[in-house]
Amino acid sequence: MATKSASNSTANVSALERILMITSGSYLLYKGLSQESKSLAKISSGGAMLARGLSGYCPVYNALDHLKNDKPSNVNIRTSAVINKPISEVYAFWRNLENLPKFMNHLQSVKTISDTKSEWTAKGPAGIGTLTWNADIIKDQKEKLLSWQSLPDASVKNFGKVLFKAKGKNTEIEVTISYRAPMGLAGEGAAKLLNPYFEKIVKNDIENLKIYLES
């Protein structure tokens, strides 16, 4: 009996993961092919991710014993900026989480559920669908620190922290964003390859915040 091909196999990759695979795979392929000295690691990783995203099938997921030992990795991004506004204004703007989509282009909305809980909706790449999850503020020190994390059942597991420091009449912010990659993006190598992609998104967001508050 012939072995069932991936294209004929039942899809076993979630919609969230397929979106991440297509986006990340396309990025890695582009980076790998556009360099003067072609990067085989990026090309092979990007091709595998893109194929998995398009087909919706991952053969590894059928090997349960292997899957149990497969641990996802964090994608960690850190950036900073000095905003020409007083710390009270910068902190108050960020503390109202519903303001975040005003400068984070990948967010469609953030809705306040309670003083600490909120519902986040992100835009899918190329306008393909949306992703929604709930998050909880875990630390809130006025004009010093604000941190949050997604709830355990969230489709997008993430953590964020902002440190606020007064610099005369200006404010320096230090931002840390961590994403927990799903199983299909597991491995330190994949996380390191994807860091530049997510780092660019976060840095653009913080630059947008600076422009928005200073304008």
C-alpha positions in Angstrom: 0.0 0.0 0.0 1.4 3.4 -1.0 2.2 5.8 1.8 -0.2 8.7 2.1 1.4 11.9 0.9 1.3 15.1 3.0 -0.9 16.8 0.4 -3.5 14.1 0.9 -3.2 13.9 4.7 -5.6 15.4 7.1 -4.6 18.9 8.1 -3.3 18.9 11.7 -1.9 22.5 12.0 -4.0 25.2 13.6 -5.1 28.3 11.7 -2.8 30.4 13.9 0.1 28.2 13.2 -0.5 28.2 9.5 -0.5 32.0 9.4 2.8 32.1 11.4 4.3 29.4 9.1 3.4 31.2 5.9 4.6 34.6 7.1 7.8 33.3 8.8 8.6 30.9 6.0 8.2 33.6 3.3 10.5 36.0 5.3 13.2 33.3 5.8 13.1 32.3 2.1 13.4 36.0 1.1 16.3 36.6 3.4 18.1 33.4 2.5 17.8 33.9 -1.3 18.5 37.7 -1.3 21.9 37.4 0.4 25.0 37.4 -1.8 26.1 34.1 -0.2 22.9 32.1 -0.1 22.0 30.9 3.4 21.0 27.2 3.1 19.8 27.2 6.7 17.3 30.0 6.0 16.3 28.6 2.7 15.6 25.1 4.0 13.9 26.4 7.2 11.8 28.9 5.2 10.8 26.3 2.6 9.8 23.8 5.3 7.7 26.4 7.2 6.0 27.7 4.0 5.1 24.1 2.9 3.7 23.3 6.3 1.7 26.5 6.3 0.3 26.1 2.8 -0.6 22.4 3.3 -1.8 22.6 6.9 -0.1 19.3 7.6 2.9 18.5 9.9 4.1 14.8 9.8 5.9 15.3 13.1 2.5 15.9 14.8 1.6 12.3 14.1 4.6 11.1 16.0 3.2 11.6 19.5 6.2 10.3 21.4 8.4 12.8 19.5 5.9 15.6 20.0 5.9 15.1 23.8 9.6 15.9 23.8 9.3 18.9 21.4 9.5 22.1 23.3 8.6 25.5 21.8 11.0 28.4 22.1 10.5 32.0 23.0 11.2 34.8 20.5 12.5 37.7 22.7 12.6 41.3 21.5 14.0 44.2 23.4 14.2 47.8 22.2 14.2 51.4 23.7 13.4 54.9 22.8 13.4 58.5 24.2 10.1 60.3 23.8 9.9 64.1 24.1 7.0 64.0 26.5 6.9 63.9 30.4 6.8 60.5 32.0 3.3 61.0 33.4 1.9 61.5 29.9 3.7 58.5 28.4 2.8 56.2 31.2 -0.9 57.2 31.2 -1.1 56.7 27.4 0.4 53.2 27.6 -1.6 52.2 30.7 -4.8 52.7 28.7 -4.3 49.5 26.7 -7.0 50.5 24.2 -4.5 53.0 22.9 -2.0 50.3 21.7 -3.6 49.8 18.2 -2.9 53.5 17.6 0.8 52.7 17.2 1.0 48.9 16.9 0.0 48.3 13.3 -0.5 44.6 13.8 -3.2 45.1 16.4 -6.8 45.6 15.3 -8.1 46.3 18.8 -7.6 46.0 22.6 -10.7 46.0 24.7 -10.7 46.5 28.4 -12.5 43.7 30.3 -11.6 44.8 33.9 -8.9 46.9 35.5 -6.3 44.2 34.8 -7.8 42.0 32.1 -8.1 42.8 28.4 -9.0 41.2 25.0 -6.5 41.6 22.2 -7.2 41.1 18.5 -4.4 41.0 16.0 -4.6 41.3 12.2 -3.5 38.2 10.3 -0.7 38.7 7.7 -1.8 40.2 4.4 -5.2 40.7 5.9 -5.9 37.0 6.3 -8.2 36.7 9.3 -7.7 37.8 12.9 -6.3 36.3 16.1 -7.9 37.0 19.5 -6.6 36.3 23.0 -7.0 37.6 26.6 -4.2 39.1 28.7 -3.7 40.1 32.3 -1.6 42.9 33.7 0.7 41.3 36.2 2.7 44.4 37.5 1.7 48.0 37.5 4.0 50.5 39.2 2.8 54.0 38.3 5.3 55.8 36.0 7.9 53.0 36.5 6.8 49.6 35.2 3.9 48.0 33.4 3.9 44.3 32.4 1.3 41.9 31.1 1.0 38.3 29.8 -1.5 36.3 27.9 -3.8 33.9 29.8 -2.8 30.2 29.8 -5.5 29.3 27.2 -4.5 32.1 24.8 -3.9 31.2 21.1 -0.9 33.6 21.1 1.2 33.1 24.2 3.1 36.3 24.9 4.6 38.6 27.5 5.3 42.3 27.5 7.1 44.7 29.9 7.7 48.5 29.7 10.1 50.3 32.0 9.6 54.1 32.2 12.5 56.4 33.2 12.4 60.2 33.5 15.1 62.0 31.5 14.6 65.6 32.4 11.4 66.6 30.7 11.6 63.6 28.4 10.9 59.9 29.0 13.0 56.8 28.1 11.1 53.6 27.7 12.6 50.1 27.6 10.3 47.6 26.0 10.6 43.8 26.2 8.2 41.6 24.1 8.3 37.8 24.2 6.3 35.4 22.0 6.0 31.7 22.6 6.3 30.0 19.3 3.9 27.1 18.6 5.3 23.6 18.2 5.8 23.9 14.5 8.3 26.7 15.1 10.1 24.9 17.9 13.9 25.0 18.4 16.4 27.6 19.3 17.6 27.8 15.7 14.2 28.7 14.3 13.7 31.3 17.1 17.0 33.0 16.4 16.2 33.1 12.6 12.8 34.7 13.3 14.0 37.2 15.8 14.9 39.9 13.2 11.4 39.6 11.7 9.6 40.2 15.0 12.3 42.7 16.1 11.5 44.9 13.1 7.8 44.9 13.9 8.4 45.9 17.5 10.9 48.6 16.7 8.5 50.0 14.1 5.7 50.0 16.7 7.9 52.0 19.2 8.9 54.5 16.5 5.2 55.0 15.7 4.5 55.6 19.4 7.2 58.3 19.5 5.8 60.0 16.4 2.3 59.7 17.7 3.0 61.3 21.1 5.3 63.9 19.8 3.2 65.1 17.0 
